[in-house]
Amino acid sequence: MTTLRTALAGTDGANRAAMLDRLAELADALDTARAGGGEKYVTRHHARGKLLPRERIELLLDRDAPFLELSPVAGFGTDFPVGASVVTGVGVVEGVECLIVANDPTVRGGAVNPWSLAKTRRAGEIALANRLPMVNLVESAGADLPSQADIFIPGGRVFRDLTRLSAAGVPTVSVVFGNATAGGAYVPGMSDYTIMIRDRSQVYLAGPPLVRMATGEVTDDESLGGAAMHATRSGLADFMAEDEPDGIRLARRCVRRLNWRKQGLPPRTADPAPPRYDPEELLDIASADLKVPFDPREVLARILDGSDFDEFKPAYGTALVTGWGELHGYPVGVLANARGVLFSEEAQKATQFIQLANATDTPLVFLQNTTGYMVGTEYEQRGIIKHGALMINAVSNSTVPHLTVNLGASYGAGNYGMCGRAYEPRFLFTWPNAKSAVMGPTQLAGVLSIVARQAAAARGRDYDEDSDAAMRMMVEQQIESQSGALFLSGRLYDDGVIDPRDTRTVLALALSATHNAPINGAKGFGVFRM
């Protein structure tokens, strides 16, 4: 292996200052999400002897086990609460990596809004792709009725996805802590194992008021859907717990009895060498100005085991760094943008490298910092479209796990070639400074200005320069705000905005999760246009 060397000494601190500003914004958003429905509703919930979703998760997990929370700022920048009234993530239960979904009843009773639906569905996708048993910690009032038009029809996929997990041999466990009403009732109803809590759990398609309106029957919560009824009469409850800790204990026992085995290979070493350089220095690397490229080898030197990296084709297509390393003992192939733009050489190099990774069943890590594929007459004539298509073909049809981190910019078709969200990486994370859009704000506003000028000239009209300046400013501000990391994460375009210093740990947890499923490379890639 070749040990990476650093050239980071002597930075002026501007990059670090800019990154710390973005991290402060992230911390504020995370604090808002963790506050749930606010102090009033949290206090009321605790007064009823009930735990908060993260407290339930903490009891469920093995002692001192990490929890990789996913989409923590879902809903940011929308009319819905930050965090989207549900907590999702990957954690270890009885030695088994599980995908955990926990409703937050302090936010509108845990009602499902469009973003909590999207967040829950993403959790299901991750569970299925990575063969992770799913544990649902249920307490939900069903759909958020004012937004039912955006929930009802697509919401059925959550229940379909649960049954597909079961059919794929991926177990599902539900613990019901309170109400599970209407659509919420189908989560325990479609789980492999269901646990209810005496005098607490209430699972029914319609509560007593709606039953009376629909049928005229007068009934009560316990007779209609209480834990004792479901444990003794309907058979919906497989286990009846005495209280919340007991319900979580039973969930842990269910997971223990799954006889679960990971199907991917274990790490090559149980005690991997840490990087040779301080991860604190990751705050100094990403450029405060996204137009200024930076060397991704500086990042690799601080996340790969022993800072060891065997670079592939180092003298060819130098705007893209490719090579092999290990991360917490897991072999990985890396594709990392070095100078933003992707030329034909970079696209061809990436295509070959992706094929090699699939031939050796090696997961791929994409470190994005790209402005897209090169444009212009010379590059079109040299075949940039077909070469970019080679790379996108390879990314699309590769079957080894892909893990993507946006370190800076992710613009245009470069987002596609570097395995953006549309190309279904197993996990995708973003640094807080990163941006993503069809193109940069200045470029996009400039294109609109050129088109408007040409339209005015075609009609024989004078062009209003003052209106043009105002339009460009408005468009640049809009794109700037809509391309930021928190805005995009709020819309589930990644699986979370992370502190750069946590990159190695986050990728290691994600890699470990992917190894629950077999790691098999693609046997074919379709037709490559040469």
SVG drawing of the C-alpha trace seen along z (x, -y; Angstrom):
<svg xmlns="http://www.w3.org/2000/svg" viewBox="-76 -50 80 69">
<polyline fill="none" stroke="black" stroke-width="0.4" points="0.0,0.0 1.0,-3.6 0.8,-6.0 -0.8,-9.3 1.1,-12.4 -0.4,-15.7 0.3,-19.2 -2.3,-20.9 0.1,-22.8 -0.1,-26.6 -3.9,-27.1 -5.1,-30.6 -8.2,-29.4 -10.8,-30.7 -12.0,-27.2 -12.3,-26.2 -14.2,-29.4 -16.7,-28.9 -17.2,-25.2 -17.7,-26.1 -20.4,-28.6 -22.2,-25.9 -21.8,-23.4 -23.5,-26.0 -26.5,-26.1 -26.6,-22.3 -26.5,-22.2 -29.4,-24.6 -31.5,-22.4 -30.6,-19.2 -31.5,-20.9 -34.9,-21.8 -35.5,-18.2 -34.5,-16.7 -36.8,-19.1 -39.8,-17.3 -43.1,-19.1 -41.6,-21.4 -41.2,-21.6 -45.0,-21.6 -45.7,-18.4 -42.5,-16.7 -43.3,-17.4 -46.9,-16.1 -45.6,-13.0 -43.1,-12.3 -45.9,-13.0 -47.8,-10.1 -44.9,-7.8 -43.9,-7.5 -40.5,-7.7 -39.5,-9.9 -38.5,-8.2 -34.8,-8.6 -35.1,-7.3 -36.9,-4.3 -34.2,-3.8 -31.5,-4.1 -33.1,-1.3 -33.5,0.9 -29.8,0.6 -27.0,2.6 -25.1,0.8 -22.7,-1.8 -23.7,-0.8 -23.6,-3.7 -26.8,-4.9 -26.5,-6.2 -29.4,-8.5 -30.8,-9.1 -32.5,-12.1 -32.5,-14.0 -33.5,-17.3 -36.3,-16.0 -38.8,-18.8 -36.3,-21.6 -37.4,-24.7 -41.0,-23.4 -44.2,-24.1 -43.7,-20.9 -41.7,-20.3 -37.9,-19.7 -37.4,-16.0 -40.8,-15.2 -42.2,-13.6 -40.2,-10.4 -36.7,-9.2 -35.0,-6.6 -31.5,-5.1 -29.3,-2.0 -28.3,-0.6 -27.2,2.7 -29.7,4.8 -28.5,8.0 -25.5,7.9 -27.7,7.4 -27.7,4.3 -31.3,3.2 -33.1,0.4 -35.2,-1.4 -38.2,-3.7 -39.6,-5.5 -42.7,-7.8 -42.5,-11.0 -45.9,-11.4 -45.0,-14.8 -45.3,-16.2 -49.1,-16.2 -49.5,-12.8 -47.0,-11.3 -49.3,-11.9 -47.8,-11.2 -47.1,-14.2 -45.6,-14.1 -42.0,-14.3 -42.4,-11.7 -43.9,-9.5 -40.9,-10.1 -38.5,-9.5 -40.2,-6.2 -40.2,-5.0 -36.5,-5.8 -35.9,-3.8 -37.7,-0.9 -35.6,-1.2 -32.4,-1.0 -33.6,2.0 -34.5,3.9 -31.3,3.0 -29.0,3.8 -31.0,6.7 -31.5,5.0 -34.2,6.3 -36.6,3.5 -37.9,2.5 -40.8,0.1 -41.5,-1.8 -45.1,-2.7 -47.2,-5.5 -49.0,-7.3 -52.4,-9.0 -52.3,-8.0 -52.3,-10.6 -52.0,-14.3 -55.5,-15.0 -55.0,-18.5 -52.3,-17.1 -54.1,-13.8 -54.2,-14.5 -50.4,-14.2 -50.3,-11.1 -53.2,-8.7 -52.5,-7.3 -48.6,-7.1 -48.8,-6.1 -50.0,-2.6 -46.4,-1.8 -45.2,-1.8 -47.4,1.3 -46.5,2.9 -42.8,2.4 -43.2,4.1 -44.7,7.2 -42.0,7.2 -39.3,7.1 -40.9,10.1 -41.2,11.9 -37.5,11.2 -36.6,12.9 -35.9,9.6 -37.7,9.8 -39.9,6.9 -40.8,6.3 -43.2,3.7 -43.7,2.4 -46.9,0.4 -46.5,-2.2 -49.8,-4.0 -52.3,-4.7 -51.8,-3.1 -54.9,-4.3 -56.2,-3.9 -53.2,-3.5 -51.0,-3.3 -52.7,0.0 -51.3,1.7 -47.7,1.3 -48.1,3.8 -50.7,5.7 -48.1,6.4 -45.1,7.0 -43.6,10.5 -43.6,9.9 -45.9,7.5 -45.6,6.5 -48.3,4.5 -48.3,2.9 -51.0,3.6 -53.4,0.7 -51.3,-1.4 -51.5,-0.1 -54.6,-0.8 -54.6,0.6 -57.8,0.2 -58.8,-0.9 -61.3,-3.4 -61.6,-4.7 -64.8,-4.6 -66.2,-7.9 -65.8,-6.9 -67.2,-3.4 -70.3,-5.0 -70.7,-7.4 -70.2,-4.6 -72.1,-1.8 -74.0,-3.1 -72.0,-0.8 -71.0,-2.2 -67.7,-0.7 -64.6,-1.6 -60.8,-1.7 -59.9,1.5 -62.7,3.6 -62.1,2.2 -58.3,2.4 -56.6,2.8 -53.5,4.9 -55.3,7.5 -58.0,7.9 -55.5,8.3 -53.4,10.8 -56.4,12.9 -59.0,12.4 -57.9,11.1 -54.3,12.6 -52.8,9.5 -50.5,9.2 -47.8,11.9 -46.5,10.6 -48.1,8.4 -45.7,6.3 -46.3,4.7 -44.7,1.4 -42.5,-0.4 -39.2,1.0 -40.7,4.5 -41.9,4.0 -38.4,3.0 -37.0,6.0 -39.4,8.2 -38.3,6.6 -34.7,7.3 -35.6,10.9 -37.3,11.2 -34.2,9.9 -32.0,12.3 -34.1,15.2 -33.9,14.3 -30.6,16.4 -29.5,13.6 -26.3,13.9 -24.6,11.3 -24.1,12.5 -21.2,10.2 -17.6,10.9 -16.3,9.5 -13.6,6.8 -10.1,8.0 -8.9,7.1 -10.6,6.6 -8.1,3.9 -7.6,1.6 -4.9,-1.1 -6.4,-4.6 -5.6,-7.4 -2.1,-8.9 -3.6,-12.4 -6.0,-14.2 -9.6,-14.1 -10.0,-17.6 -8.1,-18.8 -11.0,-17.8 -12.5,-21.2 -9.7,-22.9 -9.9,-21.1 -13.1,-22.0 -12.8,-25.4 -14.9,-28.2 -15.4,-29.2 -16.8,-26.3 -15.2,-27.6 -11.8,-26.7 -11.0,-23.0 -9.2,-21.0 -7.3,-17.8 -9.5,-14.9 -6.4,-12.9 -6.3,-15.2 -9.7,-13.8 -8.7,-10.2 -5.6,-10.6 -7.9,-11.3 -10.6,-8.6 -8.8,-5.5 -7.1,-2.9 -3.5,-3.9 -3.9,-6.6 -3.0,-3.9 -4.3,-4.3 -3.3,-2.5 -4.1,-5.0 -5.3,-3.7 -4.2,-5.5 -2.8,-8.4 -1.3,-10.1 -4.4,-9.8 -7.7,-11.7 -6.2,-13.6 -9.3,-15.6 -10.7,-12.3 -8.9,-10.3 -9.5,-6.6 -8.0,-3.9 -8.2,-1.2 -8.1,-1.4 -9.7,0.0 -12.1,-1.7 -12.4,-0.1 -11.1,3.1 -13.5,3.2 -12.0,3.0 -13.3,0.1 -12.8,-1.5 -12.8,-5.3 -13.8,-7.8 -13.1,-11.4 -13.3,-14.6 -10.1,-16.5 -10.7,-19.5 -14.4,-19.8 -14.9,-19.3 -15.1,-15.8 -13.4,-15.4 -13.5,-12.4 -10.4,-10.9 -12.0,-11.0 -15.2,-9.4 -13.3,-6.5 -11.1,-6.0 -14.1,-5.9 -15.9,-3.4 -13.0,-1.0 -12.5,-1.4 -16.2,-0.7 -16.0,2.5 -12.9,3.6 -14.6,3.0 -17.6,5.1 -15.2,7.9 -13.8,8.1 -17.0,7.5 -15.6,4.3 -17.9,1.6 -17.4,-1.9 -17.2,-5.3 -17.9,-8.4 -16.6,-11.7 -18.4,-14.4 -17.0,-17.8 -17.9,-18.3 -19.3,-21.1 -20.3,-18.5 -19.0,-17.3 -17.0,-19.7 -18.8,-21.6 -17.7,-23.3 -17.1,-22.6 -13.7,-20.8 -15.1,-18.5 -18.3,-17.7 -16.2,-16.8 -14.0,-14.6 -17.1,-12.7 -17.9,-14.0 -21.5,-12.8 -20.7,-9.2 -17.8,-9.1 -20.1,-10.6 -22.6,-8.0 -20.0,-5.2 -19.5,-6.4 -23.3,-6.8 -23.9,-3.4 -21.3,-1.9 -22.7,-3.7 -26.3,-2.7 -25.6,1.0 -23.0,1.5 -24.3,3.8 -21.7,3.5 -22.8,1.1 -22.3,-2.5 -21.7,-5.1 -21.7,-8.7 -20.5,-11.8 -20.9,-15.3 -17.9,-17.3 -18.5,-20.5 -20.3,-20.9 -22.5,-18.4 -23.8,-20.1 -25.3,-18.9 -24.7,-15.5 -21.7,-15.2 -24.1,-14.5 -25.3,-11.5 -21.9,-10.2 -20.8,-10.5 -23.7,-8.5 -26.2,-11.1 -29.5,-10.3 -31.2,-9.2 -28.6,-6.4 -29.6,-4.8 -26.4,-4.7 -27.0,-2.6 -26.3,-5.7 -25.7,-9.3 -24.4,-11.9 -23.5,-15.6 -21.0,-18.0 -22.7,-21.1 -20.9,-23.4 -22.0,-21.3 -24.4,-22.4 -26.2,-20.6 -28.2,-21.9 -28.5,-21.7 -25.7,-24.3 -24.2,-27.1 -26.4,-30.1 -24.3,-32.5 -24.3,-30.2 -28.0,-29.5 -28.9,-33.2 -26.5,-34.0 -28.1,-31.4 -31.6,-32.8 -30.2,-36.3 -28.7,-35.2 -31.9,-33.5 -33.9,-36.6 -31.5,-38.8 -31.8,-36.6 -35.6,-36.6 -35.7,-40.4 -33.3,-40.7 -35.4,-38.2 -38.5,-40.5 -36.5,-43.6 -36.9,-45.0 -34.5,-46.8 -33.4,-44.8 -34.1,-46.2 -30.7,-46.1 -32.2,-47.1 -34.8,-44.3 -32.0,-41.9 -29.9,-42.8 -32.9,-42.4 -33.8,-39.0 -30.3,-37.7 -30.0,-38.7 -33.4,-37.1 -32.5,-33.9 -29.0,-33.7 -30.5,-34.1 -33.2,-31.5 -30.7,-28.9 -28.3,-29.7 -30.9,-29.0 -32.4,-25.9 -29.0,-24.3 -27.7,-24.3 -27.1,-21.2 -29.9,-21.8 -32.5,-22.6 -31.8,-19.5 -31.5,-17.3 -34.9,-18.6 -36.3,-17.2 -34.7,-13.8 -32.2,-14.2 -29.5,-12.7 -29.5,-10.6 -28.1,-13.3 -25.8,-16.3 -22.7,-15.2 -19.8,-16.9 -16.7,-16.3 -14.9,-15.0 -17.4,-12.1 -17.0,-11.0 -14.8,-7.9 -17.2,-6.7 -20.3,-7.4 -18.9,-5.5 -17.8,-2.6 -21.2,-2.2 -22.8,-2.4 -20.3,0.1 -21.0,2.5 -24.7,2.2 -24.3,3.0 -22.5,6.3 -25.7,7.7 -26.5,8.5 -24.3,10.4 -21.7,8.2 -21.9,9.2 -20.6,7.3 -22.5,6.9 -22.2,9.6 -23.0,7.2 -23.4,3.5 -25.4,3.3 -24.1,1.7 -21.2,-0.7 -21.1,-3.3 -17.5,-3.4"/>
</svg>
